[in-house]
């Protein structure tokens, strides 16, 4: 595939606490000779509640383009109207956002080849930035999320219009792929990936002191602590396993999660978000890694990339029964109840993995590297970008 210019409309900022698939895909593009304008989250009044730290960071760089990596520039848009997915505010916000992006691209003197959006409601922008190809990368079941002050069905209607308009739809789960294929036949499954070079137990450094000093056995989670996490499940397990240390690393979205039951337990430690480069060392310090998500219509469409990061570090994984996790059922302990989750933790701690088992887990992660993900996407994009 020839070098191309990507404009990525991201649902997270480049320097957000969780360095995820949006940043990883952008880095893969530039490593292959492409260039990327990574457009961060457009803020609104409600952002002060949903992401106060990110909103404060954004205030000083709105309207600015920054060079964050070789080949990657980020742009922080000017604010838009609140309630992103309400039809009326979205109608006005998308038109404002379009003018903002056009001015930025004009300053850069960039001609867009690929418009790559992670948002479900940006159909108005498709075809209006001069792009040759438009891609919707659907990594969440947005209609199932339930957004305040948004009319029922509004997100679903907006997303359907976008799916019909773009040239290519990529989804993180098979269920999402089946749903979007009814709207756009050029829909493909693209599971989450892992940076196997960074997440390599043979290269890992020592963990930071706030982890290294904690007693074993260590049961760990790295990710955002919000309403997706089953806090009661973790609290029940921590009470039943007082000899274990439960380590929860990541930002706390207190307006979306009740963590009080966990915060009062002596063997539970909350650690702040850490740079992505430190995550492998922290994961390597765990004895067991967990994915303790609640089972809801929204979480059933999730594809937590921590699954392959844990496996890349050859760590035992205990998880609730998410469809995405079930794809690795032979490599993960899957639980359907708090009792089963507790039993799986005890089993994983009581039976250390063999070298053969660790090799198997590492191989499962390598088969989902970000390099392989982008290989697959380039094969889909190349014919769409032909002259």
Residue pairs with C-beta under 8 A, 6 or more apart in sequence:
1 32
1 378
1 381
1 382
1 385
2 385
3 33
3 34
3 35
4 34
4 35
4 113
4 114
4 381
4 385
5 34
5 35
5 36
5 37
5 110
5 111
5 112
5 113
5 114
6 26
6 29
6 34
6 35
6 36
6 37
6 112
6 113
6 114
6 116
7 36
7 37
7 39
7 101
7 105
7 112
7 114
7 115
7 116
7 129
7 131
8 22
8 25
8 26
8 36
8 37
8 38
8 39
8 116
8 117
8 118
9 39
9 115
9 116
9 117
9 118
9 119
9 122
9 125
10 22
10 38
10 39
10 40
10 41
10 118
11 22
11 41
11 118
11 119
12 18
12 20
12 22
12 23
12 40
12 41
13 40
13 41
13 54
13 57
13 58
13 74
13 76
14 23
14 38
14 40
14 68
14 72
14 74
15 57
15 68
16 54
17 224
17 250
17 251
17 273
18 223
18 224
18 250
18 251
18 273
19 276
20 305
21 139
21 172
21 192
21 193
21 305
22 38
22 118
23 38
24 193
24 195
24 370
25 116
25 137
25 370
25 373
25 374
26 36
26 38
26 72
27 69
27 72
27 370
28 370
28 371
28 373
28 374
29 35
29 36
29 71
29 374
30 36
30 69
30 70
30 71
30 72
31 71
32 374
32 378
34 71
35 71
35 72
35 73
35 110
36 71
36 72
36 73
37 65
37 73
37 74
37 75
37 104
37 105
37 108
37 110
38 68
38 72
38 73
38 74
38 75
39 74
39 75
39 77
39 101
40 58
40 74
40 75
40 76
40 77
41 47
41 51
41 54
41 58
41 77
42 77
42 78
42 79
42 80
42 93
42 97
43 55
43 58
43 62
43 77
43 79
43 80
44 79
44 80
44 81
44 82
44 83
44 84
44 93
45 82
46 82
46 83
47 54
47 55
47 58
48 55
49 255
50 253
50 255
53 251
58 76
61 76
62 76
62 77
62 78
62 79
63 76
63 77
63 78
63 100
64 75
64 76
65 73
65 74
65 75
65 104
65 107
65 108
66 73
66 74
66 75
66 76
67 73
68 74
73 108
75 101
75 104
77 97
77 100
77 101
78 96
78 100
80 89
80 93
80 96
80 97
81 89
81 92
81 93
81 96
82 89
83 89
83 147
83 148
83 149
83 150
84 90
84 93
84 121
84 147
85 120
85 121
85 142
85 147
85 150
85 154
85 155
85 158
86 149
86 150
86 151
86 154
87 151
87 154
87 157
87 158
90 121
90 158
91 124
94 121
94 122
94 124
94 125
95 124
97 125
98 124
98 125
98 128
98 129
101 125
101 129
102 129
105 111
105 112
105 129
105 130
111 130
112 129
112 130
112 131
112 132
113 131
113 132
113 133
113 385
114 131
114 132
114 133
114 134
114 135
114 381
114 385
115 125
115 126
115 129
115 131
115 133
115 134
115 135
116 134
116 135
116 137
117 125
117 126
117 134
117 135
117 136
117 137
117 162
117 166
118 137
118 138
118 139
120 136
120 138
120 142
120 143
120 155
120 158
120 159
120 162
121 155
121 158
121 159
121 162
122 162
123 158
123 161
123 162
123 165
126 134
126 162
126 165
126 166
127 134
127 165
132 384
132 385
133 167
133 168
133 381
133 384
133 385
134 165
134 166
134 167
134 168
135 166
135 167
135 168
135 169
135 170
135 381
136 162
136 163
136 166
136 168
136 169
136 170
137 170
137 190
138 159
138 169
138 170
138 171
138 172
138 176
138 180
139 171
139 172
139 192
139 303
140 172
140 298
140 301
140 302
141 176
141 297
141 298
141 300
141 301
141 302
142 155
142 159
143 153
143 155
143 156
143 159
144 296
144 297
144 298
144 301
145 155
145 298
146 298
147 155
160 183
163 169
163 180
163 183
163 184
163 187
164 183
164 184
166 184
167 186
167 384
168 184
168 186
168 187
168 188
168 380
168 381
168 384
169 180
169 181
169 183
169 184
169 186
169 187
169 188
170 187
170 188
170 189
170 190
170 377
170 380
171 177
171 180
171 187
171 188
171 189
171 190
172 189
172 190
172 191
172 192
172 301
172 302
172 303
172 324
173 189
173 191
173 301
173 302
173 303
173 323
173 324
174 189
174 323
175 300
175 301
175 323
176 301
177 187
177 188
177 189
180 187
181 187
186 380
188 376
188 380
190 373
190 376
190 377
191 303
191 324
191 327
191 368
191 373
192 303
192 304
192 305
192 307
192 308
192 324
192 368
193 305
193 308
193 368
193 369
193 370
193 372
193 373
194 305
194 308
194 309
194 311
194 312
194 365
194 368
194 369
194 370
195 369
195 370
196 312
196 365
196 366
196 369
197 203
198 276
198 277
198 280
199 279
199 280
199 283
199 309
199 312
199 313
199 365
200 280
200 312
200 313
201 280
201 284
201 313
201 314
201 358
201 362
204 280
204 281
204 284
204 313
205 280
205 281
206 212
206 281
207 281
207 282
207 284
207 285
208 274
208 278
208 281
208 282
210 271
211 218
211 247
211 271
211 281
211 282
211 285
212 285
214 245
214 247
214 269
215 245
216 245
216 287
217 243
217 244
217 245
217 287
217 288
217 349
218 244
218 245
218 247
218 285
218 286
218 287
218 288
219 237
219 241
219 244
219 245
219 246
219 247
219 286
219 287
219 288
219 289
219 290
219 345
220 246
220 247
220 248
220 249
220 282
220 283
220 285
220 286
220 288
220 289
220 290
221 229
221 234
221 246
221 247
221 248
221 249
221 250
221 289
221 290
221 291
221 292
222 249
222 250
222 279
222 282
222 283
222 289
222 306
222 309
223 229
223 249
223 250
223 304
223 306
224 250
224 251
224 253
225 231
225 248
225 250
225 251
225 252
225 253
225 257
225 259
225 270
226 253
226 256
226 257
227 253
227 256
227 257
227 294
228 293
228 294
228 296
228 298
228 299
228 302
229 257
229 292
229 293
229 294
230 292
230 293
230 294
230 320
231 257
231 258
231 259
231 261
231 262
232 261
232 338
233 292
233 294
233 320
233 338
233 341
234 246
234 248
234 262
234 268
234 290
234 292
235 261
235 262
235 265
235 268
236 338
236 342
237 246
237 338
237 341
237 342
237 345
238 244
238 246
238 262
238 265
238 267
238 268
239 265
240 342
241 267
241 342
241 345
241 346
242 266
242 267
243 267
244 267
244 345
244 349
245 267
245 268
245 269
246 262
246 265
246 267
246 268
246 269
247 269
247 271
247 282
247 286
248 262
248 268
248 269
248 270
248 271
249 271
249 272
249 273
249 274
249 282
250 271
250 272
250 273
251 272
251 273
252 259
252 270
259 270
262 268
262 270
263 270
274 282
279 309
280 309
280 313
283 289
283 309
283 310
283 313
283 315
284 313
284 315
286 315
287 316
287 348
287 349
288 315
288 316
288 317
288 318
288 345
288 348
288 349
289 306
289 310
289 313
289 315
289 316
289 317
289 318
290 317
290 318
290 319
290 345
291 304
291 306
291 307
291 310
291 317
291 318
291 319
291 320
291 322
291 325
292 319
292 320
292 341
293 299
293 302
293 304
293 319
293 320
293 322
294 320
295 320
295 321
295 322
299 322
300 322
300 323
301 323
302 322
302 324
303 324
304 322
304 324
304 325
307 317
307 319
307 324
307 325
307 328
307 332
308 364
308 365
308 368
309 365
310 317
311 317
311 328
311 331
311 332
311 361
311 362
311 364
311 365
312 361
312 362
312 365
312 366
314 353
314 358
314 359
314 361
314 362
315 361
316 333
316 348
316 353
317 331
317 332
317 333
318 332
318 333
318 335
318 341
318 344
318 345
318 348
319 325
319 332
319 333
319 334
319 335
320 334
320 335
320 336
320 341
321 334
321 335
321 336
325 332
325 334
326 334
328 364
331 360
331 361
331 364
333 344
333 347
333 348
334 344
335 341
335 343
335 344
353 361
